[in-house]
Amino acid sequence: MAHCYFHALSSVRKWGGKPEDYLSLHQWFDQSKAILADPRHRALRHHAEGIFMLEALFGATIVNADGRIVPVRLIGEQHVREDLGSIPSFADWARLITPQTWMLRGHRLDETFDGNEADAAPGGVVSRAGLRGGESRLVRIAI
């Protein structure tokens, strides 16, 4: 589906109420479009754990405008099925990620760093750790 509003309309057809009853739940799934505006954004929330996260955030049920109690998990399952045809696990998405060298270069926080910032992973932080006696050394912190 192209827009959360259409997911909400689908929810209305299934459980009654108004689109506004469901819109915030469907918008939660698609908030990841803000960081990646293509179908890969779905890897962040369109999976079984994402559905359980939705339930943890919004509660086990909602009461729609018709007074009907609707399980949040069913609304999440509807959204993911409408977008993907089935409900994958996060592992299904992760299997498709090809590990890159920078993903495998973890270091202990107390490890010394040679100062070569070119080796830092994207998003890594290089800082100067203070030692006794006023000395310092560079430490890489992978984030």
C-alpha positions as CSV (number, residue, x, y, z in Angstrom):
1,M,0.0,0.0,0.0
2,A,1.2,3.5,-0.8
3,H,0.1,5.4,2.3
4,C,-0.8,4.7,5.9
5,Y,-4.3,6.2,5.4
6,F,-5.1,3.3,3.0
7,H,-4.0,0.8,5.6
8,A,-6.3,2.6,8.1
9,L,-9.2,2.3,5.6
10,S,-8.5,-1.4,5.3
11,S,-8.6,-1.6,9.1
12,V,-12.0,0.1,9.1
13,R,-13.4,-2.4,6.6
14,K,-12.1,-5.2,8.9
15,W,-13.0,-3.9,12.4
16,G,-15.2,-0.9,12.0
17,G,-14.6,2.5,13.5
18,K,-12.9,5.4,11.8
19,P,-9.5,5.7,10.0
20,E,-8.3,7.9,12.8
21,D,-8.6,4.9,15.2
22,Y,-5.9,3.1,13.4
23,L,-3.8,5.8,11.6
24,S,-1.2,6.2,14.4
25,L,-0.5,2.5,14.5
26,H,0.0,2.3,10.7
27,Q,2.2,5.5,10.8
28,W,4.5,3.9,13.4
29,F,5.3,1.1,10.9
30,D,6.2,3.6,8.2
31,Q,8.1,6.2,10.3
32,S,11.3,4.6,9.0
33,K,10.6,6.1,5.6
34,A,12.1,9.3,7.1
35,I,15.5,7.7,7.0
36,L,15.2,5.5,3.9
37,A,12.6,6.4,1.4
38,D,12.4,3.1,-0.5
39,P,11.1,-0.4,0.4
40,R,14.2,-1.2,2.4
41,H,12.9,1.0,5.2
42,R,10.5,-2.0,6.0
43,A,13.5,-4.0,7.4
44,L,13.3,-1.9,10.6
45,R,9.7,-2.7,11.6
46,H,7.9,-4.9,9.1
47,H,8.6,-8.2,10.8
48,A,7.3,-10.4,13.6
49,E,9.2,-8.5,16.3
50,G,8.0,-5.2,14.9
51,I,4.4,-6.3,15.4
52,F,5.2,-7.2,19.1
53,M,7.0,-3.8,19.5
54,L,3.8,-2.1,18.2
55,E,1.8,-3.9,20.9
56,A,4.3,-2.9,23.6
57,L,4.0,0.7,22.5
58,F,0.3,1.0,22.0
59,G,-1.0,-1.6,24.3
60,A,-2.7,-5.0,23.7
61,T,-5.9,-3.5,22.4
62,I,-7.5,-0.3,21.2
63,V,-11.2,0.7,21.3
64,N,-12.4,2.0,18.0
65,A,-15.0,4.7,17.5
66,D,-17.7,2.0,17.3
67,G,-16.7,0.8,20.8
68,R,-15.2,-2.4,19.4
69,I,-12.1,-3.8,21.1
70,V,-9.4,-4.6,18.5
71,P,-6.2,-6.4,19.3
72,V,-3.2,-4.2,18.3
73,R,-1.2,-7.3,17.2
74,L,-3.9,-8.1,14.6
75,I,-3.7,-4.5,13.2
76,G,0.1,-4.9,13.0
77,E,-0.2,-8.3,11.2
78,Q,-2.7,-6.7,8.7
79,H,-0.2,-3.9,7.9
80,V,2.8,-6.1,7.3
81,R,0.7,-8.6,5.3
82,E,-0.7,-5.9,3.1
83,D,2.8,-4.6,2.4
84,L,4.7,-7.9,2.1
85,G,2.2,-10.7,1.6
86,S,3.4,-12.5,4.7
87,I,5.1,-11.8,8.0
88,P,8.8,-12.3,7.9
89,S,11.1,-12.6,11.0
90,F,13.9,-10.1,11.5
91,A,16.3,-12.9,10.6
92,D,14.6,-13.1,7.2
93,W,15.6,-9.5,6.6
94,A,19.1,-9.8,8.2
95,R,20.0,-12.8,6.0
96,L,19.9,-10.4,3.0
97,I,22.5,-8.0,4.6
98,T,25.9,-8.6,3.2
99,P,28.4,-8.1,6.0
100,Q,30.9,-5.3,5.3
101,T,34.4,-5.0,6.8
102,W,33.5,-2.1,8.9
103,M,30.7,-4.1,10.5
104,L,33.2,-6.7,11.8
105,R,35.8,-4.3,13.3
106,G,34.7,-4.1,16.9
107,H,37.2,-3.0,19.5
108,R,37.2,-2.9,23.3
109,L,36.5,0.5,24.7
110,D,39.7,0.4,26.8
111,E,41.9,-0.5,23.7
112,T,44.4,2.0,22.5
113,F,43.9,3.5,19.1
114,D,46.7,4.5,16.8
115,G,45.1,7.8,15.8
116,N,44.3,6.8,12.2
117,E,40.8,8.2,11.9
118,A,40.5,6.7,8.4
119,D,40.1,3.3,10.1
120,A,37.1,4.5,12.1
121,A,33.8,2.9,11.1
122,P,31.1,5.2,9.8
123,G,29.5,6.7,12.9
124,G,32.5,5.8,15.0
125,V,33.9,8.3,17.5
126,V,37.5,9.1,18.2
127,S,38.2,10.7,21.5
128,R,41.2,11.4,23.8
129,A,41.1,9.4,27.0
130,G,42.7,11.0,30.0
131,L,45.3,9.1,31.9
132,R,47.0,9.8,35.3
133,G,49.7,12.4,35.2
134,G,48.0,14.5,32.5
135,E,48.9,12.0,29.6
136,S,46.2,11.0,27.1
137,R,45.8,8.5,24.3
138,L,43.3,8.2,21.5
139,V,40.5,5.7,21.9
140,R,38.1,4.6,19.2
141,I,34.6,4.0,20.3
142,A,32.5,2.1,17.7
143,I,28.8,3.2,17.8
